[in-house]
Amino acid sequence: MFEIDQWAFSGIDGQISLHKWQKTIDLITGLFSAPSGYIVQATSKGYRVVIRSN
């Protein structure tokens, strides 16, 4: 599982498929006819956009 206070996609660990997340956010954006979509991660270090729609 994810470490709570570490950035997602910061290392190559093989647990997360960036391609699958990209397809998911593109699908969500299309379903809601939104101009853009984002997945944002929050840690004690701040916020970071993990994935944005293409």
PDB file with SEQRES, HELIX, SHEET and CRYST1 records, atoms N, CA, C and O in Angstrom:
SEQRES   1 A   54  MET PHE GLU ILE ASP GLN TRP ALA PHE SER GLY ILE ASP          
SEQRES   2 A   54  GLY GLN ILE SER LEU HIS LYS TRP GLN LYS THR ILE ASP          
SEQRES   3 A   54  LEU ILE THR GLY LEU PHE SER ALA PRO SER GLY TYR ILE          
SEQRES   4 A   54  VAL GLN ALA THR SER LYS GLY TYR ARG VAL VAL ILE ARG          
SEQRES   5 A   54  SER ASN                                                      
HELIX    1 AA1 LEU A   18  LEU A   31  1                                  14    
SHEET    1 AA1 2 TYR A  38  THR A  43  0                                        
SHEET    2 AA1 2 GLY A  46  ARG A  52 -1                                        
CRYST1    1.000    1.000    1.000  90.00  90.00  90.00 P 1           1          
ATOM      1  N   MET A   1       0.839  -1.181   0.000  1.00  0.00           N  
ATOM      2  CA  MET A   1       0.000   0.000   0.000  1.00  0.00           C  
ATOM      3  C   MET A   1       0.878   1.236   0.000  1.00  0.00           C  
ATOM      4  O   MET A   1       2.104   1.135   0.053  1.00  0.00           O  
ATOM      5  N   PHE A   2       0.257   2.394  -0.059  1.00  0.00           N  
ATOM      6  CA  PHE A   2       0.988   3.650  -0.105  1.00  0.00           C  
ATOM      7  C   PHE A   2       1.494   4.066   1.269  1.00  0.00           C  
ATOM      8  O   PHE A   2       0.841   3.828   2.285  1.00  0.00           O  
ATOM      9  N   GLU A   3       2.648   4.679   1.284  1.00  0.00           N  
ATOM     10  CA  GLU A   3       3.114   5.343   2.487  1.00  0.00           C  
ATOM     11  C   GLU A   3       2.336   6.653   2.588  1.00  0.00           C  
ATOM     12  O   GLU A   3       2.223   7.375   1.597  1.00  0.00           O  
ATOM     13  N   ILE A   4       1.811   6.966   3.737  1.00  0.00           N  
ATOM     14  CA  ILE A   4       0.941   8.121   3.905  1.00  0.00           C  
ATOM     15  C   ILE A   4       1.665   9.429   3.631  1.00  0.00           C  
ATOM     16  O   ILE A   4       1.077  10.346   3.059  1.00  0.00           O  
ATOM     17  N   ASP A   5       2.912   9.533   4.020  1.00  0.00           N  
ATOM     18  CA  ASP A   5       3.599  10.819   3.919  1.00  0.00           C  
ATOM     19  C   ASP A   5       4.681  10.835   2.832  1.00  0.00           C  
ATOM     20  O   ASP A   5       5.671  11.557   2.953  1.00  0.00           O  
ATOM     21  N   GLN A   6       4.493  10.041   1.774  1.00  0.00           N  
ATOM     22  CA  GLN A   6       5.427  10.062   0.651  1.00  0.00           C  
ATOM     23  C   GLN A   6       4.659  10.323  -0.624  1.00  0.00           C  
ATOM     24  O   GLN A   6       3.488   9.962  -0.742  1.00  0.00           O  
ATOM     25  N   TRP A   7       5.330  10.958  -1.588  1.00  0.00           N  
ATOM     26  CA  TRP A   7       4.696  11.270  -2.860  1.00  0.00           C  
ATOM     27  C   TRP A   7       4.460  10.005  -3.674  1.00  0.00           C  
ATOM     28  O   TRP A   7       5.317   9.123  -3.729  1.00  0.00           O  
ATOM     29  N   ALA A   8       3.311   9.924  -4.296  1.00  0.00           N  
ATOM     30  CA  ALA A   8       3.037   8.824  -5.223  1.00  0.00           C  
ATOM     31  C   ALA A   8       3.873   9.033  -6.477  1.00  0.00           C  
ATOM     32  O   ALA A   8       4.171  10.172  -6.836  1.00  0.00           O  
ATOM     33  N   PHE A   9       4.247   7.974  -7.134  1.00  0.00           N  
ATOM     34  CA  PHE A   9       5.012   7.999  -8.380  1.00  0.00           C  
ATOM     35  C   PHE A   9       6.407   8.597  -8.215  1.00  0.00           C  
ATOM     36  O   PHE A   9       7.008   9.022  -9.202  1.00  0.00           O  
ATOM     37  N   SER A  10       6.930   8.639  -7.001  1.00  0.00           N  
ATOM     38  CA  SER A  10       8.263   9.219  -6.809  1.00  0.00           C  
ATOM     39  C   SER A  10       9.369   8.208  -7.069  1.00  0.00           C  
ATOM     40  O   SER A  10      10.525   8.592  -7.249  1.00  0.00           O  
ATOM     41  N   GLY A  11       9.039   6.939  -7.093  1.00  0.00           N  
ATOM     42  CA  GLY A  11      10.032   5.902  -7.347  1.00  0.00           C  
ATOM     43  C   GLY A  11       9.435   4.801  -8.189  1.00  0.00           C  
ATOM     44  O   GLY A  11       8.217   4.721  -8.353  1.00  0.00           O  
ATOM     45  N   ILE A  12      10.272   3.973  -8.709  1.00  0.00           N  
ATOM     46  CA  ILE A  12       9.802   2.865  -9.526  1.00  0.00           C  
ATOM     47  C   ILE A  12       9.673   1.648  -8.627  1.00  0.00           C  
ATOM     48  O   ILE A  12      10.666   1.008  -8.282  1.00  0.00           O  
ATOM     49  N   ASP A  13       8.435   1.337  -8.251  1.00  0.00           N  
ATOM     50  CA  ASP A  13       8.219   0.183  -7.375  1.00  0.00           C  
ATOM     51  C   ASP A  13       7.304  -0.857  -8.012  1.00  0.00           C  
ATOM     52  O   ASP A  13       7.094  -1.931  -7.449  1.00  0.00           O  
ATOM     53  N   GLY A  14       6.760  -0.538  -9.185  1.00  0.00           N  
ATOM     54  CA  GLY A  14       5.924  -1.501  -9.893  1.00  0.00           C  
ATOM     55  C   GLY A  14       4.533  -1.685  -9.328  1.00  0.00           C  
ATOM     56  O   GLY A  14       3.787  -2.533  -9.820  1.00  0.00           O  
ATOM     57  N   GLN A  15       4.152  -0.924  -8.311  1.00  0.00           N  
ATOM     58  CA  GLN A  15       2.834  -1.096  -7.705  1.00  0.00           C  
ATOM     59  C   GLN A  15       1.766  -0.240  -8.377  1.00  0.00           C  
ATOM     60  O   GLN A  15       0.580  -0.559  -8.293  1.00  0.00           O  
ATOM     61  N   ILE A  16       2.160   0.823  -9.029  1.00  0.00           N  
ATOM     62  CA  ILE A  16       1.198   1.763  -9.595  1.00  0.00           C  
ATOM     63  C   ILE A  16       1.392   1.815 -11.104  1.00  0.00           C  
ATOM     64  O   ILE A  16       2.512   1.997 -11.582  1.00  0.00           O  
ATOM     65  N   SER A  17       0.317   1.659 -11.847  1.00  0.00           N  
ATOM     66  CA  SER A  17       0.377   1.788 -13.296  1.00  0.00           C  
ATOM     67  C   SER A  17      -0.049   3.200 -13.671  1.00  0.00           C  
ATOM     68  O   SER A  17      -1.232   3.537 -13.619  1.00  0.00           O  
ATOM     69  N   LEU A  18       0.913   4.013 -14.043  1.00  0.00           N  
ATOM     70  CA  LEU A  18       0.628   5.395 -14.425  1.00  0.00           C  
ATOM     71  C   LEU A  18      -0.327   5.436 -15.611  1.00  0.00           C  
ATOM     72  O   LEU A  18      -1.191   6.309 -15.689  1.00  0.00           O  
ATOM     73  N   HIS A  19      -0.170   4.492 -16.531  1.00  0.00           N  
ATOM     74  CA  HIS A  19      -1.033   4.434 -17.709  1.00  0.00           C  
ATOM     75  C   HIS A  19      -2.500   4.203 -17.311  1.00  0.00           C  
ATOM     76  O   HIS A  19      -3.399   4.823 -17.880  1.00  0.00           O  
ATOM     77  N   LYS A  20      -2.739   3.330 -16.354  1.00  0.00           N  
ATOM     78  CA  LYS A  20      -4.115   3.062 -15.904  1.00  0.00           C  
ATOM     79  C   LYS A  20      -4.722   4.282 -15.227  1.00  0.00           C  
ATOM     80  O   LYS A  20      -5.895   4.585 -15.443  1.00  0.00           O  
ATOM     81  N   TRP A  21      -3.944   4.988 -14.410  1.00  0.00           N  
ATOM     82  CA  TRP A  21      -4.443   6.204 -13.771  1.00  0.00           C  
ATOM     83  C   TRP A  21      -4.763   7.261 -14.816  1.00  0.00           C  
ATOM     84  O   TRP A  21      -5.759   7.975 -14.701  1.00  0.00           O  
ATOM     85  N   GLN A  22      -3.902   7.359 -15.851  1.00  0.00           N  
ATOM     86  CA  GLN A  22      -4.144   8.341 -16.912  1.00  0.00           C  
ATOM     87  C   GLN A  22      -5.434   8.021 -17.651  1.00  0.00           C  
ATOM     88  O   GLN A  22      -6.222   8.924 -17.930  1.00  0.00           O  
ATOM     89  N   LYS A  23      -5.662   6.757 -17.972  1.00  0.00           N  
ATOM     90  CA  LYS A  23      -6.900   6.367 -18.644  1.00  0.00           C  
ATOM     91  C   LYS A  23      -8.112   6.666 -17.759  1.00  0.00           C  
ATOM     92  O   LYS A  23      -9.153   7.092 -18.258  1.00  0.00           O  
ATOM     93  N   THR A  24      -7.978   6.445 -16.449  1.00  0.00           N  
ATOM     94  CA  THR A  24      -9.078   6.690 -15.515  1.00  0.00           C  
ATOM     95  C   THR A  24      -9.450   8.155 -15.462  1.00  0.00           C  
ATOM     96  O   THR A  24     -10.631   8.490 -15.548  1.00  0.00           O  
ATOM     97  N   ILE A  25      -8.472   9.040 -15.323  1.00  0.00           N  
ATOM     98  CA  ILE A  25      -8.787  10.469 -15.229  1.00  0.00           C  
ATOM     99  C   ILE A  25      -9.305  11.000 -16.557  1.00  0.00           C  
ATOM    100  O   ILE A  25     -10.152  11.894 -16.572  1.00  0.00           O  
ATOM    101  N   ASP A  26      -8.812  10.466 -17.676  1.00  0.00           N  
ATOM    102  CA  ASP A  26      -9.349  10.872 -18.978  1.00  0.00           C  
ATOM    103  C   ASP A  26     -10.801  10.429 -19.125  1.00  0.00           C  
ATOM    104  O   ASP A  26     -11.620  11.175 -19.663  1.00  0.00           O  
ATOM    105  N   LEU A  27     -11.135   9.218 -18.653  1.00  0.00           N  
ATOM    106  CA  LEU A  27     -12.502   8.721 -18.703  1.00  0.00           C  
ATOM    107  C   LEU A  27     -13.431   9.572 -17.835  1.00  0.00           C  
ATOM    108  O   LEU A  27     -14.519   9.945 -18.273  1.00  0.00           O  
ATOM    109  N   ILE A  28     -13.012   9.874 -16.624  1.00  0.00           N  
ATOM    110  CA  ILE A  28     -13.829  10.691 -15.712  1.00  0.00           C  
ATOM    111  C   ILE A  28     -14.075  12.071 -16.311  1.00  0.00           C  
ATOM    112  O   ILE A  28     -15.193  12.585 -16.261  1.00  0.00           O  
ATOM    113  N   THR A  29     -13.037  12.665 -16.874  1.00  0.00           N  
ATOM    114  CA  THR A  29     -13.168  13.988 -17.489  1.00  0.00           C  
ATOM    115  C   THR A  29     -14.165  13.938 -18.643  1.00  0.00           C  
ATOM    116  O   THR A  29     -14.989  14.840 -18.792  1.00  0.00           O  
ATOM    117  N   GLY A  30     -14.094  12.893 -19.456  1.00  0.00           N  
ATOM    118  CA  GLY A  30     -15.019  12.745 -20.572  1.00  0.00           C  
ATOM    119  C   GLY A  30     -16.452  12.520 -20.126  1.00  0.00           C  
ATOM    120  O   GLY A  30     -17.378  13.083 -20.709  1.00  0.00           O  
ATOM    121  N   LEU A  31     -16.647  11.696 -19.087  1.00  0.00           N  
ATOM    122  CA  LEU A  31     -17.997  11.414 -18.591  1.00  0.00           C  
ATOM    123  C   LEU A  31     -18.704  12.662 -18.082  1.00  0.00           C  
ATOM    124  O   LEU A  31     -19.915  12.813 -18.247  1.00  0.00           O  
ATOM    125  N   PHE A  32     -17.942  13.550 -17.467  1.00  0.00           N  
ATOM    126  CA  PHE A  32     -18.527  14.768 -16.912  1.00  0.00           C  
ATOM    127  C   PHE A  32     -18.387  15.963 -17.845  1.00  0.00           C  
ATOM    128  O   PHE A  32     -18.728  17.086 -17.475  1.00  0.00           O  
ATOM    129  N   SER A  33     -17.882  15.723 -19.063  1.00  0.00           N  
ATOM    130  CA  SER A  33     -17.654  16.802 -20.046  1.00  0.00           C  
ATOM    131  C   SER A  33     -16.900  17.965 -19.418  1.00  0.00           C  
ATOM    132  O   SER A  33     -17.191  19.132 -19.681  1.00  0.00           O  
ATOM    133  N   ALA A  34     -15.942  17.626 -18.595  1.00  0.00           N  
ATOM    134  CA  ALA A  34     -15.146  18.655 -17.911  1.00  0.00           C  
ATOM    135  C   ALA A  34     -13.978  19.085 -18.804  1.00  0.00           C  
ATOM    136  O   ALA A  34     -13.428  18.264 -19.538  1.00  0.00           O  
ATOM    137  N   PRO A  35     -13.600  20.347 -18.747  1.00  0.00           N  
ATOM    138  CA  PRO A  35     -12.470  20.801 -19.565  1.00  0.00           C  
ATOM    139  C   PRO A  35     -11.135  20.209 -19.097  1.00  0.00           C  
ATOM    140  O   PRO A  35     -10.192  20.098 -19.880  1.00  0.00           O  
ATOM    141  N   SER A  36     -11.061  19.832 -17.825  1.00  0.00           N  
ATOM    142  CA  SER A  36      -9.841  19.210 -17.304  1.00  0.00           C  
ATOM    143  C   SER A  36     -10.178  18.431 -16.042  1.00  0.00           C  
ATOM    144  O   SER A  36     -11.228  18.634 -15.432  1.00  0.00           O  
ATOM    145  N   GLY A  37      -9.273  17.539 -15.658  1.00  0.00           N  
ATOM    146  CA  GLY A  37      -9.450  16.754 -14.444  1.00  0.00           C  
ATOM    147  C   GLY A  37      -8.101  16.509 -13.796  1.00  0.00           C  
ATOM    148  O   GLY A  37      -7.082  16.415 -14.480  1.00  0.00           O  
ATOM    149  N   TYR A  38      -8.096  16.406 -12.488  1.00  0.00           N  
ATOM    150  CA  TYR A  38      -6.852  16.238 -11.746  1.00  0.00           C  
ATOM    151  C   TYR A  38      -7.045  15.257 -10.602  1.00  0.00           C  
ATOM    152  O   TYR A  38      -8.127  15.173 -10.020  1.00  0.00           O  
ATOM    153  N   ILE A  39      -5.999  14.520 -10.286  1.00  0.00           N  
ATOM    154  CA  ILE A  39      -5.923  13.759  -9.053  1.00  0.00           C  
ATOM    155  C   ILE A  39      -4.822  14.434  -8.247  1.00  0.00           C  
ATOM    156  O   ILE A  39      -3.675  14.519  -8.684  1.00  0.00           O  
ATOM    157  N   VAL A  40      -5.194  14.911  -7.061  1.00  0.00           N  
ATOM    158  CA  VAL A  40      -4.270  15.674  -6.223  1.00  0.00           C  
ATOM    159  C   VAL A  40      -3.955  14.867  -4.975  1.00  0.00           C  
ATOM    160  O   VAL A  40      -4.848  14.294  -4.351  1.00  0.00           O  
ATOM    161  N   GLN A  41      -2.682  14.828  -4.619  1.00  0.00           N  
ATOM    162  CA  GLN A  41      -2.245  14.115  -3.409  1.00  0.00           C  
ATOM    163  C   GLN A  41      -1.839  15.140  -2.354  1.00  0.00           C  
ATOM    164  O   GLN A  41      -1.155  16.119  -2.652  1.00  0.00           O  
ATOM    165  N   ALA A  42      -2.268  14.899  -1.128  1.00  0.00           N  
ATOM    166  CA  ALA A  42      -1.903  15.765  -0.005  1.00  0.00           C  
ATOM    167  C   ALA A  42      -1.052  14.975   0.980  1.00  0.00           C  
ATOM    168  O   ALA A  42      -1.394  13.848   1.340  1.00  0.00           O  
ATOM    169  N   THR A  43       0.056  15.567   1.415  1.00  0.00           N  
ATOM    170  CA  THR A  43       0.888  15.010   2.474  1.00  0.00           C  
ATOM    171  C   THR A  43       1.219  16.149   3.428  1.00  0.00           C  
ATOM    172  O   THR A  43       0.786  17.283   3.223  1.00  0.00           O  
ATOM    173  N   SER A  44       1.976  15.850   4.456  1.00  0.00           N  
ATOM    174  CA  SER A  44       2.383  16.923   5.374  1.00  0.00           C  
ATOM    175  C   SER A  44       3.342  17.894   4.687  1.00  0.00           C  
ATOM    176  O   SER A  44       3.580  18.991   5.193  1.00  0.00           O  
ATOM    177  N   LYS A  45       3.896  17.496   3.537  1.00  0.00           N  
ATOM    178  CA  LYS A  45       4.815  18.353   2.784  1.00  0.00           C  
ATOM    179  C   LYS A  45       4.073  19.322   1.877  1.00  0.00           C  
ATOM    180  O   LYS A  45       4.671  20.268   1.363  1.00  0.00           O  
ATOM    181  N   GLY A  46       2.783  19.102   1.673  1.00  0.00           N  
ATOM    182  CA  GLY A  46       1.985  19.982   0.814  1.00  0.00           C  
ATOM    183  C   GLY A  46       1.111  19.177  -0.142  1.00  0.00           C  
ATOM    184  O   GLY A  46       0.811  18.008   0.101  1.00  0.00           O  
ATOM    185  N   TYR A  47       0.711  19.828  -1.235  1.00  0.00           N  
ATOM    186  CA  TYR A  47      -0.149  19.224  -2.243  1.00  0.00           C  
ATOM    187  C   TYR A  47       0.614  19.079  -3.545  1.00  0.00           C  
ATOM    188  O   TYR A  47       1.525  19.851  -3.842  1.00  0.00           O  
ATOM    189  N   ARG A  48       0.221  18.064  -4.326  1.00  0.00           N  
ATOM    190  CA  ARG A  48       0.854  17.872  -5.624  1.00  0.00           C  
ATOM    191  C   ARG A  48      -0.150  17.214  -6.564  1.00  0.00           C  
ATOM    192  O   ARG A  48      -0.872  16.298  -6.170  1.00  0.00           O  
ATOM    193  N   VAL A  49      -0.191  17.688  -7.811  1.00  0.00           N  
ATOM    194  CA  VAL A  49      -1.022  17.063  -8.824  1.00  0.00           C  
ATOM    195  C   VAL A  49      -0.315  15.790  -9.266  1.00  0.00           C  
ATOM    196  O   VAL A  49       0.811  15.830  -9.760  1.00  0.00           O  
ATOM    197  N   VAL A  50      -0.985  14.673  -9.084  1.00  0.00           N  
ATOM    198  CA  VAL A  50      -0.404  13.385  -9.434  1.00  0.00           C  
ATOM    199  C   VAL A  50      -0.661  13.077 -10.902  1.00  0.00           C  
ATOM    200  O   VAL A  50       0.256  12.686 -11.625  1.00  0.00           O  
ATOM    201  N   ILE A  51      -1.894  13.248 -11.344  1.00  0.00           N  
ATOM    202  CA  ILE A  51      -2.285  12.988 -12.725  1.00  0.00           C  
ATOM    203  C   ILE A  51      -3.216  14.101 -13.170  1.00  0.00           C  
ATOM    204  O   ILE A  51      -4.064  14.551 -12.400  1.00  0.00           O  
ATOM    205  N   ARG A  52      -3.061  14.547 -14.414  1.00  0.00           N  
ATOM    206  CA  ARG A  52      -4.011  15.496 -14.988  1.00  0.00           C  
ATOM    207  C   ARG A  52      -4.500  14.923 -16.312  1.00  0.00           C  
ATOM    208  O   ARG A  52      -3.826  14.102 -16.933  1.00  0.00           O  
ATOM    209  N   SER A  53      -5.682  15.366 -16.735  1.00  0.00           N  
ATOM    210  CA  SER A  53      -6.236  14.847 -17.981  1.00  0.00           C  
ATOM    211  C   SER A  53      -5.418  15.342 -19.163  1.00  0.00           C  
ATOM    212  O   SER A  53      -4.808  16.410 -19.114  1.00  0.00           O  
ATOM    213  N   ASN A  54      -5.416  14.548 -20.224  1.00  0.00           N  
ATOM    214  CA  ASN A  54      -4.696  14.942 -21.452  1.00  0.00           C  
ATOM    215  C   ASN A  54      -5.464  15.945 -22.247  1.00  0.00           C  
ATOM    216  O   ASN A  54      -5.003  16.379 -23.303  1.00  0.00           O  
TER     217      ASN A  54                                                      
END                                                                             
